[in-house]
C-alpha cells in the first residue's frame, strides 16, 4: 500500500514539475532558449555522435563498400549501405538498409544512350514513364536477358517484355541472405543477431532522370555545384515498388535517389545533421510512440526531406548550436504545413507527392490534430522525449552552467576508441562460400588501396581488419581443399595456412591469435596450440583490455598503456572481441551440431566469447596430454560461465557459453551438470540459433 502511495506521489510531483517547466519554456528569454539549444546540441552529440564520430562511421562504411564493389565482377552485384546507417546515424532500434544491383544490367532513359554500352555483355533496360505518376516508371527489356531470375519477373504487354516489380519481389533473390527474409515494401527484412536489416534488390542507371533535371537548376546556394555534378553523374536507382494509385501498380518501379540523398547528408554541417537526428528521435519517441506499424503515417524519410527543403530554401540564416531548437522548429512547422495540405513534395521530383496514397482523409485529419497539439505546447513538447528531456531540465535547474559545444572535446580518447573499434566490428566482412580466387581478389584489392594517400586513418584500420578476416578464412579454406596424397603439396599448404594466420594476428586484435590455436588443434598439434593459449591468457588478463560491448575497461590503465599510440597498436595490444567461427568450416568437431543448427537459421557464424573458446580448446588439448590440467581448465570455464557479470561474456553470447560448458562437462560424465548447462543455454537469448543442437544433446 505504501508503494502505491509513493508511486502516486511521485506521479503528482512529476506532473507538477512538467507543468512548471512548460510555463518556464514558454516565457523563456532568447538567451535562455539559446542556452537550452546548446545543451540539447551537446546531448545529441552524445546520442547521435559528434562530427568526428559521424565522419569516422562514414569513412568505415565507404571503404568497405569500395572493396566489395571493386572485387565484384560483371557477374556479381554491387552494393551500398543506404538510409540512416549509410548516413552515419546509429540510433537504437534503427534498421540497416542495403541496396544491391546487378553490374551486367543498366537502365537507360532514351535509345541514344545505348551507344555507351556493349550489349553483348550488358542487358539494357529502357524506361517508360509515359503512363506512370511522377517518380515512377515502367521498365522493359531492350536486349536479351540471360538472368533466369529476371526472366521470371517479365510480363508481356503490348508486344513488349516489361519487368514486373511485384513479380521481381517474389523471386528468391535473397536466398543467400543471413536471415529468413520477410517482404517489406520494395525490400526484404530480417534479423541477424540483434540487428534488423532491409535488403533492396534494384537496378541502376548511369544517367540522371529527365524528370529530375529541374532540381539541378534549383540548386543556387545548396548544395555546391561540384556536389550537384557528382550527384548527377552517378545517376539513380530503381526499387521494386509501384505507386498505389498508378495505372500499373504491380509493374511500376520507383525512382530511388538514395545515393544522391546520402551525398547531400554528407555535405550538411553538424548542426543540420543533428537537426535531422532530433527529428528522427521525436518521430520515434513522441509522434509514433505507441502507434502500431500499420498506423505510422510519418517516417524518417519525410523528416529528411523536410531538412533538405529547409536548407535549400535558405530560410534559416544560421545553423549553429545556439540556434539548434530554432532550426528544429522551422522543420517541424514545415512538416505540420505538409500534413495540413496533404502534400509532401519529393526533394528531387516535387510532382511526386509522397503523402498522396497514405496521408489523406480521416487519417490526415487525425495526424494533423496530433501534430497541432504538439505545436501548441511549443518546445515544451520535447520534454516527452526520454533522449532530450534531461538536457532541457538540467539547464533550467542550472541556468548559469557553462556549456562547451566544441564537439571535438565532448568525447574522451577511450570512448572514441571504443566507437572506432565497435564500428569496425559491426562492419566486419563475413566471408561465406568464397573460393580461393575470390579471397585472392580481395587481398589484391586491399593491397592496391592501402597505399593510397587519400585514405583516412580509420579506413586504413578497416582495411587492416578486413585483411585479417580474409587471411583467416583463406587459411582454413586452403586446409579444407588440400586433400591430396602428395605430402609435399600438403606440407606447402600447411605452411601457407600457418603463415596467413600469424600474419592475420599481426593485423588484428588480441583474440585473432586464437585462430592460430584453433588451426593447431585442428591439425593435432596440441602442444603448439597450448603455448599460443598461454600467451593469449596473459594478454587478456591485462586490466586495460577493451572487450567490445562491455564496459569493464580500466580507463586510466588503458590511457597509460596505449594512450596516444597508433590505432593499429591499440587494436593489436588492447582490443578483444568475440571469435567468429564460420559455420561452413568445421574446425572443432565438438561444435559441428551447433554450426549445423545455426546454418538452418541462415547464421553464417557462431559468436563465441574469447575466454570461453580459449578454455574449451585448453580442455580439448589437455584431454590428450594431461587430464589434471584438463579438469582445472574445466573448473575455470565453469566458474566463468556461472559467475561472470558481463565482464568477459557478452549477454548475447551466453547461449553458446552455457552450451560449450555442457559439452565440456560431458567429457567427465557429470550428466546432472550437463543437463543443467543445456537447460540454461535454452533459457538465454537465442543469439546464435543453436536451440536445435541443444535439444538434440538433451535428448541424447
C-alpha positions in Angstrom: 0.0 0.0 0.0 2.9 2.3 0.9 4.5 1.6 -2.5 1.2 2.6 -4.3 1.0 5.9 -2.4 4.7 6.6 -3.1 4.1 5.9 -6.8 1.0 8.2 -6.8 3.0 10.9 -5.0 5.9 10.6 -7.5 3.5 10.9 -10.4 1.9 14.0 -8.9 5.2 15.7 -8.3 6.5 14.8 -11.8 3.3 16.2 -13.4 3.7 19.4 -11.4 7.3 19.7 -12.4 6.5 19.3 -16.1 3.7 21.8 -15.8 6.1 24.4 -14.3 8.8 23.7 -16.8 6.2 24.1 -19.7 5.4 27.6 -18.3 9.1 28.5 -18.0 9.8 27.3 -21.5 7.0 29.4 -23.0 8.2 32.7 -21.4 11.9 32.0 -21.6 14.1 34.7 -23.0 16.1 34.4 -26.2 19.3 33.9 -24.2 17.6 31.1 -22.2 16.4 29.3 -25.4 20.0 29.6 -26.8 21.3 28.0 -23.6 18.9 25.1 -23.9 19.8 24.7 -27.6 23.4 24.4 -26.6 22.5 21.8 -24.0 20.4 19.8 -26.5 23.2 20.1 -29.1 25.6 18.5 -26.5 23.1 15.8 -25.7 22.6 15.0 -29.4 26.3 14.8 -29.9 26.4 12.1 -27.2 23.3 10.4 -28.5 23.7 10.7 -32.3 27.5 11.3 -32.4 30.0 14.1 -32.6 31.1 15.4 -36.0 34.3 13.4 -35.6 32.4 10.2 -34.7 30.0 10.6 -37.6 32.8 11.2 -40.1 34.6 8.1 -38.8 31.5 5.9 -39.3 31.0 7.1 -42.8 34.7 6.5 -43.7 34.5 2.9 -42.5 31.2 2.2 -44.3 32.6 3.7 -47.5 35.8 1.8 -47.6 34.0 -1.5 -47.0 31.7 -0.8 -50.0 34.7 0.2 -52.2 36.5 -3.1 -51.5 33.3 -5.1 -52.2 32.4 -3.3 -55.3 35.9 -3.4 -56.8 36.1 -7.1 -56.2 32.7 -7.7 -57.8 32.9 -8.8 -61.4 30.3 -8.3 -64.1 28.5 -11.4 -63.0 28.2 -10.2 -59.4 26.2 -7.3 -57.8 27.4 -4.0 -56.4 26.0 -2.8 -53.1 25.7 0.3 -50.9 24.5 1.0 -47.3 21.6 3.3 -47.7 19.3 5.1 -45.3 20.4 6.4 -41.9 23.0 3.7 -41.4 24.9 4.8 -44.5 24.5 8.4 -43.5 26.3 7.9 -40.1 23.3 7.6 -37.7 23.3 4.9 -35.1 20.1 5.3 -33.2 18.8 2.5 -31.1 16.1 0.5 -33.0 17.0 1.7 -36.4 17.4 -0.9 -39.1 20.3 -1.2 -41.5 19.4 -0.7 -45.2 21.4 -2.2 -48.1 20.8 -1.8 -51.8 22.1 -4.4 -54.4 22.1 -4.1 -58.1 23.5 -6.4 -60.9 26.5 -5.0 -62.7 25.5 -6.6 -66.0 22.2 -4.7 -66.3 21.8 -1.0 -67.0 18.8 1.2 -67.3 18.7 4.0 -69.9 16.2 6.8 -70.4 16.4 7.1 -74.2 17.6 4.9 -77.0 20.6 7.1 -77.9 22.2 6.2 -74.6 22.6 2.6 -75.7 25.7 3.6 -77.6 27.7 3.7 -74.4 27.3 0.0 -73.7 28.4 -3.3 -75.1 25.1 -5.1 -75.5 26.9 -8.5 -75.7 28.0 -8.1 -72.1 25.2 -5.9 -70.6 21.5 -6.2 -70.7 19.8 -2.8 -71.4 16.5 -1.8 -69.9 14.5 1.2 -71.1 12.3 3.5 -69.0 8.8 4.2 -70.0 7.3 7.0 -67.8 4.5 7.9 -70.2 1.7 6.4 -68.2 3.2 6.5 -64.6 2.9 9.1 -61.8 5.9 11.4 -61.2 8.8 9.5 -59.7 7.7 6.1 -61.1 8.3 4.3 -64.3 7.9 1.0 -66.2 11.0 -0.9 -67.2 11.2 -3.0 -70.4 14.0 -5.1 -71.8 15.8 -3.8 -74.9 18.3 -6.6 -75.3 18.2 -10.4 -74.4 18.4 -11.1 -70.7 20.4 -14.2 -69.6 19.4 -13.9 -65.9 16.8 -16.6 -65.2 15.6 -14.6 -62.1 14.8 -11.5 -64.2 13.2 -13.6 -67.0 10.8 -15.0 -64.4 9.8 -11.4 -63.5 8.9 -10.4 -67.0 5.4 -9.8 -68.3 4.2 -9.3 -71.8 2.4 -6.0 -72.5 1.8 -4.5 -76.0 4.2 -7.0 -77.6 7.0 -5.8 -75.2 8.5 -7.6 -72.2 8.3 -5.5 -69.1 10.0 -6.3 -65.8 7.2 -6.5 -63.2 8.1 -5.1 -59.8 5.6 -7.3 -58.0 7.0 -10.5 -59.7 10.5 -9.3 -59.1 9.8 -9.1 -55.3 8.5 -12.6 -55.3 11.7 -14.1 -56.8 14.0 -15.6 -54.2 16.9 -13.3 -55.0 17.7 -13.3 -51.3 18.4 -17.0 -50.8 21.9 -16.2 -49.6 20.8 -13.6 -47.0 21.9 -14.3 -43.5 18.4 -14.5 -42.2 14.9 -15.6 -43.0 13.6 -12.8 -45.3 10.2 -11.2 -44.8 8.7 -8.9 -47.6 8.7 -5.2 -46.5 7.8 -2.7 -49.3 10.4 -3.0 -52.0 12.8 -4.7 -49.6 13.1 -8.0 -47.7 13.6 -7.6 -43.9 15.1 -9.8 -41.3 17.1 -10.0 -38.1 20.8 -11.2 -37.9 21.7 -11.4 -34.2 20.4 -8.2 -32.7 20.5 -6.2 -35.9 17.5 -5.7 -38.2 18.2 -5.4 -41.9 16.4 -4.2 -45.0 17.8 -5.5 -48.3 16.5 -4.0 -51.6 17.4 -5.6 -54.9 17.2 -3.0 -57.6 18.5 -1.7 -60.9 20.9 1.2 -61.6 21.0 3.9 -64.3 24.2 5.8 -65.0 22.1 8.8 -66.2 20.1 11.4 -64.2 16.3 11.1 -64.7 15.0 13.8 -67.1 12.0 14.4 -64.7 14.6 15.5 -62.0 16.5 17.9 -64.3 14.8 21.0 -62.8 16.4 20.1 -59.5 19.8 20.8 -61.0 18.8 24.4 -61.8 17.1 24.8 -58.4 20.4 24.4 -56.6 21.5 28.0 -56.3 23.1 28.0 -52.9 22.9 24.4 -51.7 24.4 22.1 -52.5 27.5 23.5 -54.1 28.0 23.0 -57.9 30.7 20.3 -57.5 28.3 18.3 -55.3 25.5 18.7 -57.8 27.8 17.5 -60.6 28.9 14.5 -58.6 25.3 13.5 -57.8 24.1 13.9 -61.4 27.0 11.9 -62.9 26.2 9.0 -60.5 22.6 8.6 -61.8 19.9 6.9 -59.8 18.4 3.5 -58.9 15.0 1.8 -59.3 13.4 -0.2 -56.5 10.6 -2.7 -57.0 7.5 -0.9 -55.8 4.7 0.7 -57.8 2.5 3.7 -57.0 -0.7 2.6 -55.2 -2.7 5.0 -57.3 -0.9 4.3 -60.6 -2.3 2.6 -63.6 0.3 -0.2 -63.4 0.9 -0.6 -59.6 2.1 -4.2 -59.9 4.6 -3.5 -62.6 5.9 0.0 -61.9 9.2 0.8 -60.3 10.0 3.8 -58.0 13.0 6.0 -58.9 15.3 5.9 -55.9 17.7 8.8 -55.1 19.3 7.1 -52.1 22.8 7.6 -53.4 22.1 11.3 -54.0 20.5 11.7 -50.6 23.5 10.2 -48.9 25.8 12.7 -50.6 23.5 15.6 -49.5 23.6 14.4 -45.9 27.4 14.2 -46.1 27.6 17.9 -47.0 25.4 19.0 -44.2 27.1 20.9 -41.4 26.9 19.1 -38.0 24.0 21.3 -36.7 22.0 20.4 -39.8 22.8 16.7 -39.3 21.8 16.9 -35.6 18.5 18.6 -36.5 17.8 15.6 -38.8 18.7 13.3 -35.9 16.5 15.2 -33.5 13.6 14.9 -35.9 14.1 11.2 -36.1 14.2 10.9 -32.3 11.0 13.0 -32.0 9.3 10.8 -34.6 10.2 7.6 -32.8 9.8 8.7 -29.2 6.8 11.1 -29.4 4.9 11.1 -32.7 4.9 7.4 -33.4 5.2 6.3 -29.8 2.5 3.7 -29.0 1.3 3.6 -32.7 1.1 0.3 -34.5 3.3 -0.3 -37.5 0.4 -0.1 -39.9 -0.7 3.2 -38.4 2.6 5.0 -38.6 1.9 7.6 -41.3 5.1 9.7 -41.0 8.5 8.1 -41.5 12.1 9.2 -41.2 12.3 9.8 -45.0 9.7 12.6 -44.5 11.9 14.1 -41.8 15.0 14.0 -44.0 13.0 15.6 -46.9 11.9 18.5 -44.7 15.5 19.2 -43.7 16.6 19.2 -47.3 13.9 21.7 -48.3 14.6 24.0 -45.3 18.3 24.0 -46.1 17.9 24.7 -49.8 15.3 27.4 -49.4 17.7 29.2 -47.1 15.0 30.0 -44.5 17.5 29.7 -41.7 20.5 32.0 -41.8 22.5 30.4 -39.0 22.7 26.7 -38.5 24.6 26.6 -35.2 24.4 25.1 -31.7 22.8 28.2 -30.2 20.0 28.0 -32.8 19.5 24.2 -32.9 16.0 24.3 -31.5 15.1 27.2 -33.8 16.2 25.1 -36.8 14.2 22.1 -35.5 11.1 24.3 -35.0 11.2 25.6 -38.6 11.5 22.0 -39.9 8.7 20.8 -37.6 6.4 23.6 -38.8 7.1 22.7 -42.4 6.0 19.1 -41.7 2.9 20.4 -40.0 2.1 22.5 -43.1 2.6 19.5 -45.3 0.2 17.4 -43.2 -2.4 20.2 -43.3 -2.2 20.4 -47.0 -1.8 16.7 -47.6 1.3 17.4 -49.8 4.8 16.3 -49.2 6.9 17.1 -52.3 9.8 14.8 -53.1 13.0 16.8 -53.0 14.2 15.8 -56.5 10.8 15.4 -58.2 8.4 17.8 -56.4 5.5 16.5 -58.5 5.8 13.2 -56.6 3.5 13.9 -53.6 4.8 11.3 -51.0 1.6 11.7 -49.0 -0.8 11.0 -51.9 -1.6 7.3 -51.2 -1.1 7.3 -47.5 -2.0 10.5 -45.7 -5.4 11.7 -46.7 -9.0 11.7 -45.4 -9.6 10.9 -41.7 -6.1 9.7 -41.1 -4.7 13.0 -42.4 -7.1 14.9 -40.0 -6.1 12.8 -37.0 -2.4 13.2 -37.7 -2.8 17.0 -38.1 -4.7 17.2 -34.8 -2.0 15.2 -33.1 0.8 17.4 -34.5 -1.1 20.6 -33.8 -1.4 19.6 -30.2 2.4 19.3 -30.0 2.8 22.6 -31.9 0.6 24.4 -29.3 2.8 23.2 -26.5 5.8 24.8 -28.2 9.3 23.5 -27.5 7.9 22.1 -24.2 6.7 19.0 -26.0 10.4 18.0 -26.3 10.1 17.1 -22.6 8.2 14.0 -23.7 11.4 12.7 -25.4 13.4 10.4 -23.0 16.6 11.2 -25.0 16.2 15.0 -24.8 14.3 15.7 -21.6 17.3 15.5 -19.2 19.3 18.1 -21.1 16.5 20.6 -21.0 15.8 20.1 -17.3 19.5 20.4 -16.5 19.7 23.9 -17.9 16.5 25.0 -16.2 17.9 23.9 -12.8 21.5 25.1 -13.6 21.0 28.2 -15.8 24.5 29.6 -15.2 26.4 26.4 -16.1 28.9 26.9 -18.9 28.1 24.6 -21.9 31.0 23.7 -24.2 29.7 23.0 -27.7 33.0 22.1 -29.3 32.1 18.6 -30.2 35.8 17.6 -30.5 36.1 17.9 -26.7 32.8 16.1 -25.9 34.3 12.6 -26.1 37.4 11.3 -24.4 40.0 9.1 -26.0 38.9 5.7 -24.7 35.3 6.4 -25.5 36.2 7.4 -29.1 38.4 4.4 -29.4 35.5 2.1 -28.4 33.4 3.8 -31.1 36.0 3.2 -33.7 36.6 -0.5 -32.9 32.8 -1.1 -32.4 32.2 0.3 -35.9 34.9 -1.8 -37.4 33.4 -5.0 -35.8 29.8 -4.1 -36.9 31.0 -3.6 -40.5 33.2 -6.7 -40.3 33.4 -8.7 -43.6 32.0 -12.2 -43.2 33.4 -14.5 -46.0 30.8 -17.1 -47.0 31.3 -19.7 -49.6 34.1 -17.8 -51.2 36.5 -19.8 -53.3 40.3 -19.2 -53.1 40.2 -16.9 -56.2 37.7 -14.6 -54.6 39.9 -14.4 -51.5 42.9 -13.6 -53.6 40.9 -10.8 -55.4 40.0 -9.3 -52.0 43.6 -9.3 -50.9 44.8 -7.7 -54.2 42.1 -5.1 -54.0 43.1 -4.2 -50.4 46.8 -4.1 -51.3 46.1 -1.6 -54.1 44.0 0.6 -51.8 46.2 0.6 -48.7 48.9 2.7 -50.3 46.6 5.5 -51.2 47.3 8.8 -49.6 43.6 9.7 -49.8 42.5 7.2 -47.2 41.8 8.3 -43.6 43.3 6.6 -40.6 40.0 4.9 -39.9 39.9 3.5 -43.4 43.4 2.1 -43.2 42.5 0.4 -39.9 39.3 -1.0 -41.5 41.4 -2.4 -44.4 43.8 -3.9 -41.9 40.9 -5.6 -40.1 39.5 -6.8 -43.4 42.9 -8.3 -44.3 42.9 -10.3 -41.1 39.4 -11.7 -41.7 40.2 -12.7 -45.3 43.5 -14.3 -44.4 41.9 -16.3 -41.6 39.2 -17.6 -44.0 41.7 -18.3 -46.7 43.9 -20.3 -44.3 41.2 -22.6 -43.2 39.7 -22.9 -46.7 43.1 -23.8 -48.1 43.5 -26.6 -45.5 40.0 -27.9 -46.3 40.6 -28.1 -50.0 44.1 -29.6 -49.9 43.1 -33.3 -49.8 46.0 -34.9 -51.7 48.3 -37.9 -51.2 51.2 -35.6 -52.3 52.9 -34.9 -48.9 55.0 -32.1 -50.4 51.9 -30.2 -51.6 50.2 -30.8 -48.3 53.2 -29.5 -46.4 53.3 -26.4 -48.5 49.6 -25.7 -48.0 50.1 -26.2 -44.2 53.0 -23.7 -44.2 51.0 -21.2 -46.1 48.0 -21.5 -43.8 50.1 -21.1 -40.7 51.8 -18.0 -42.2 48.5 -16.4 -43.1 47.1 -16.9 -39.6 50.2 -15.5 -38.0 50.0 -12.5 -40.4 46.3 -12.0 -39.5 47.2 -11.9 -35.8 49.7 -9.1 -36.6 47.0 -7.1 -38.4 44.1 -7.9 -36.0 43.4 -7.7 -32.3 44.5 -9.9 -29.3 41.8 -12.6 -29.9 42.8 -13.1 -33.5 45.7 -15.2 -32.1 43.0 -17.7 -31.1 42.6 -18.7 -34.8 46.2 -19.9 -34.7 45.4 -22.1 -31.7 42.2 -23.4 -33.5 44.4 -24.4 -36.5 47.0 -26.1 -34.4 44.2 -28.0 -32.6 42.6 -28.9 -36.0 46.0 -30.3 -37.2 46.6 -32.3 -33.9 49.5 -30.1 -32.7 48.2 -29.8 -29.2 51.4 -28.5 -27.5 51.7 -25.7 -30.1 48.1 -24.8 -29.5 48.6 -24.8 -25.7 51.6 -22.4 -26.0 49.5 -20.0 -28.0 46.7 -20.3 -25.5 49.0 -19.4 -22.6 50.2 -16.3 -24.4 46.6 -15.2 -25.1 45.8 -15.7 -21.4 48.5 -13.3 -20.3 47.3 -10.7 -22.8 43.6 -10.9 -21.9 44.4 -10.7 -18.2 45.6 -7.1 -18.6 43.2 -4.5 -17.0 43.3 -2.2 -19.9 41.9 -4.6 -22.5 38.7 -3.4 -24.1 36.1 -6.2 -24.5 33.7 -4.9 -27.1 30.1 -4.4 -25.9 31.3 -4.5 -22.3 32.2 -1.6 -20.0 34.9 -3.3 -17.9 38.0 -1.4 -19.1 40.2 0.4 -16.6 40.3 3.8 -18.3 43.4 5.1 -16.5 45.3 1.9 -17.3 44.1 2.0 -20.9 45.4 5.5 -21.4 48.7 4.7 -19.6 49.2 1.5 -21.7 48.2 2.6 -25.2 47.1 6.3 -25.0 48.3 8.4 -27.9 49.6 5.4 -29.9 48.5 4.4 -33.4 45.2 2.7 -34.0 47.0 -0.4 -35.2 48.9 -0.7 -31.9 45.8 -0.1 -29.8 43.9 -2.8 -31.7 46.7 -5.3 -31.5 47.5 -4.8 -27.8 44.3 -3.7 -26.1 41.2 -4.9 -28.0 39.4 -8.2 -27.8 36.1 -9.3 -29.4 34.1 -12.4 -29.9 35.5 -15.2 -32.1 33.6 -15.8 -35.3 33.5 -19.5 -36.3 32.4 -19.9 -39.9 29.6 -22.4 -39.9 30.6 -23.9 -43.2 34.1 -24.7 -41.9 34.2 -27.4 -39.2 37.4 -26.8 -37.3 36.2 -28.1 -33.9 34.4 -31.4 -34.3 32.6 -31.0 -30.9 30.8 -27.8 -32.3 29.5 -29.3 -35.6 25.9 -29.8 -34.3 25.8 -26.1 -33.2 27.1 -24.9 -36.6 24.6 -27.0 -38.4 21.8 -25.8 -36.2 22.8 -22.1 -36.9 23.1 -22.7 -40.6 19.5 -23.9 -40.7 18.6 -20.4 -39.5 20.9 -18.8 -42.1 23.5 -17.8 -39.5 26.9 -17.7 -41.2 29.0 -17.7 -38.0 28.9 -18.6 -34.3 29.8 -15.7 -32.0 31.8 -17.2 -29.1 33.4 -15.2 -26.2 37.2 -15.5 -26.5 37.8 -16.8 -22.9 35.0 -19.4 -23.4 36.6 -20.8 -26.6 40.1 -20.5 -25.0 39.1 -22.7 -22.1 37.3 -25.2 -24.4 40.5 -25.5 -26.6 42.6 -25.9 -23.5 40.3 -28.7 -22.2 40.3 -30.5 -25.6 44.1 -30.3 -25.9 44.9 -31.4 -22.4 42.5 -34.4 -22.7 45.2 -36.0 -24.8 48.1 -34.8 -22.7 47.3 -34.1 -19.0 43.9 -34.9 -17.5 44.5 -32.9 -14.3 45.1 -29.7 -16.2 42.1 -30.5 -18.4 40.0 -30.7 -15.2 41.5 -27.4 -14.0 40.6 -25.7 -17.3 37.0 -27.1 -17.0 36.7 -25.7 -13.4 37.9 -22.3 -14.8 35.3 -22.4 -17.6 32.5 -23.4 -15.1 33.4 -20.5 -12.8 33.5 -18.1 -15.7 30.1 -19.1 -17.1 28.3 -19.4 -13.7 29.6 -16.2 -12.1 30.6 -13.7 -14.9 28.7 -10.4 -14.5 29.1 -9.2 -18.1 32.9 -8.6 -17.8 34.1 -11.3 -20.2 30.9 -12.8 -21.6 28.5 -10.7 -23.7 24.9 -11.1 -22.6 24.0 -12.1 -26.2 26.7 -14.8 -26.2 25.5 -16.6 -23.1 23.6 -19.2 -25.1 26.8 -20.6 -26.7 28.8 -20.2 -23.5 26.4 -22.4 -21.5 26.4 -24.8 -24.4 30.2 -25.1 -24.5 30.3 -25.7 -20.8 27.8 -28.5 -21.2 29.8 -30.1 -24.0 33.0 -30.0 -21.9 31.1 -31.4 -18.8 30.1 -34.4 -20.9 33.8 -35.4 -21.1 33.8 -36.0 -17.3 30.4 -37.8 -17.2 28.7 -35.4 -14.8 25.3 -35.6 -16.6 23.3 -33.7 -14.0 25.6 -30.7 -14.5 25.5 -31.3 -18.3 21.7 -31.2 -18.3 21.6 -28.0 -16.2 24.1 -26.3 -18.6 22.0 -27.2 -21.7 18.8 -26.1 -20.0 20.5 -22.8 -19.1 21.5 -22.4 -22.8 17.9 -22.7 -23.9 16.9 -20.0 -21.4 19.2 -17.4 -22.9 18.6 -15.0 -25.8 18.8 -17.3 -28.9 21.5 -15.1 -30.4 23.4 -18.0 -32.2 20.3 -20.0 -33.0 21.7 -23.3 -31.6 18.4 -24.4 -29.9 18.1 -27.4 -32.3 21.5 -28.7 -31.3 20.8 -28.1 -27.6 17.5 -30.0 -27.7 19.3 -32.8 -29.6 22.0 -33.0 -27.0 19.5 -33.1 -24.1 17.6 -35.9 -25.8 20.8 -37.8 -26.4 
